[in-house]
Structures are given as structure tokens and as C-alpha cells.
Amino acid sequence: MKSIKDYVSLEQEFYSNVLKNKDELYDSQFNEEILKGISNIVIFATGSSSNAAYSALPFMSKTTGLPIYIEEPSIAANYLLNFNDDTLYLAITQGGHSYSIINLVEKFEKNGKKIFTLTSDDSSPAYEVSDNVLSMGMPIEEMPYVSAGYSVTILDLFLISMRIGNILGNLSDREESDFLADISGIINKIPDIIDRSNKWIEDNINIFQDAKRLVWIGYGSTYGVSREGETKITETVGISSWGKELEEYMHGPYLGLHEDDLIIFIDPNGTLEDRVDRLHEFLELHVDNVYVINSVNKKHEKDLDLNVTCNELLASLYMTIPVHLLSFELSQRKGNDLEKSAYPEFDKITKSKI
Ligand SMILES: O=P(O)(O)OC[C@H]1O[C@](O)(CO)[C@@H](O)[C@@H]1O
């Protein structure tokens, strides 16, 4: 089975293929007729897929010009099943086996309501129950702790939102082709981003491997990246991890800081860079190890500079690379076999994946 590291190195190829096939994947799925009267978008997803949705959210909002909400499928299916005809509903399940999404999609279909399901597996239960499937445009990821799938989901959502924004008249052809050019530029830089990330991890591994708790802090498009850090570290390393939005961390969670927390900011060097600097200054007084992953440049010697200058809305496409690589490295140092389920009886008992 390919490892998380293998899948991170496949991201360049997967992104390129999705970009090449974008018209076939999404153009025919969305048109004036389907989008007639649509005034907002609701996305349902769990785990990494939900993190990917948060990572894409600021870009989607900008390009579609619509309010976009991300909801928990279980709460929606059990408590909030009021359908809006002016909402475009989208369910994401990369693997296609998540019970909560399948259950929700079934309820939509039974009520004759339209919902699109984004998945990579055309033989999955989610595919079977969905009348409107969107393909992620990548092969099924064998590794259950997804990395490439999370990243490709972000790109898929970017492309879907540009298509919608263009049809709705919120995004001009020129703006769309400028974004596509920026995305291609990012794809070309992936090998260098991987090298920089690996070097940073190697240089600091003695600190990282002793972490008892890892706190990720992001904002804008890297809020989703910080959530993905929480998911991936928890799943693969098995230590406690939080993924917080910058201001959210400052409203309560900071009071629970521990001197031996490992805190990593994910800073796209955008709108809230100054707020990162202030919180960093405070945390340095109380926490031994505070790091910043920067899109470009760095202010402290031990930080990571990914050397990518681009619109901050696109940052989640590449800023998760060091997060995934660090999760993998720490999991291996802990001796965790990611190919074997830590709790094989879990799905049998809970039927959380079907
Ligand atoms: O997108 P899917 O396939 O529904 O999976 C969501 C989540 O399920 C897991 O595979 C396991 O719970 C997570 O790693 C992932 O984030």
C-alpha cells in the first residue's frame, strides 16, 4: 500500500490531471438551468473532507459570490432536514463509505431533492445511492488516512466554484484564467515545497517527536489546514491535537495552553499576518516551542518558508504538504503501522464506514 508520503509526492500529478480534465469533470454538470434561482451553497462532509471544504471556503465564497455553509451530515440528517429550493447541496465523501453522508444523501433522494455527491470511487455505496455524482478525478486512495484526496478535494471545489461563479456572472473569463494560471504555478512548485518541508521536519524532529500535544493555528484558507493537522495527527500519531482558527484560539483555548505544547501557525502571510505576530509574541512567553509555516519568507530562524507568493485564497493547495509529511514522520517514529487498523472492531461495531 502506498504511504502518506507516497501520496504527497503524487499530488503534483493528480492536480495536473484534474486541471487537464476540468471541463469533462465539471462543465457539463453545472449550467444556467441547474443554477437558476440558487442563492447559497451548503456542503456536507466529515473528517478530512470537511477540512478540505473549510480550506476551499474563502476561495469558493470569492469566486461564486454566494454565502456558503459547511454542515455536519449527521446533524443535518437527524435534526435539520428542511430543504431549500434556492440552495445548491453538495456532499463530499472521498472514499464513498461514510455512513453519515450515505444516510443523508439517501434522505435527500427519498424526498426528491437534488444533492451532488463528490467522490473518487464509482463502485462505492455513496455512488450507488446518489443520482448526481461528481467525480474527484483521481484514483481511489488506498491509504485510509488520506492526504492526496484531501488536497484534490480542495482543487475540485476550486474548479466547481469557478464554474459556478462564471455562470452566475460573478467571475469573468479573465479572472478565471488568471486563477488557473496561479494554480498551475503552484503545481509546478510542489517538488520544491516537499523538499523544503522535509528539510524543516528533519532539522526540528528532535523537538517535534517529543510533543505531547500539537496545536495548529490558521486563518482564512489555512483554517481548514489547521483542522486537517488536528485530524491527521490524531489519526496517525495518536497524540492529542487541536486545529484552531486564529481568533478562536485567542477566545478561550489559549487559557488551556501548556508550557510543553508544540504550537505551529500556518500563515499564508495574508490579511491576518499581523494578528499571527501578536499571538506569536504572547505564546513565546509561555510555550517552549512555537513555529510558523509561512507561505513566503520567515521571521524566526526555526520557521518554514515555502517560498510561494500567491493569492492567500489559494494557500490551502500547498500549505498542507508539511502538515501531512510531519504526521507521517511522527507516526513512523512512534512505530504506528498505518496499514493496520488501530481498532479493527470499531467499524464492525459502529458501522461508521459501510
Ligand atoms: O471522505 P470520506 O471518505 O467520507 O472520509 C472521511 C474521513 O473518514 C476517515 O477516512 C476515517 O474516519 C478519515 O480519515 C477521513 O477524514
The ligand as a Gaussian input file, in Angstrom:
#p B3LYP/6-31G(d) Opt

LIG

0 1
 O      -14.326000      11.495000       2.826000
 P      -14.723000      10.234000       3.467000
 O      -14.326000       9.041000       2.652000
 O      -16.183000      10.228000       3.793000
 O      -13.926000      10.070000       4.800000
 C      -13.891000      10.996000       5.822000
 C      -12.958000      10.587000       6.954000
 O      -13.003000       9.223000       7.226000
 C      -11.688000       8.729000       7.544000
 O      -11.203000       8.029000       6.434000
 C      -11.739000       7.827000       8.740000
 O      -12.648000       8.241000       9.664000
 C      -10.878000       9.943000       7.770000
 O       -9.526000       9.754000       7.603000
 C      -11.492000      10.855000       6.769000
 O      -11.116000      12.107000       7.127000

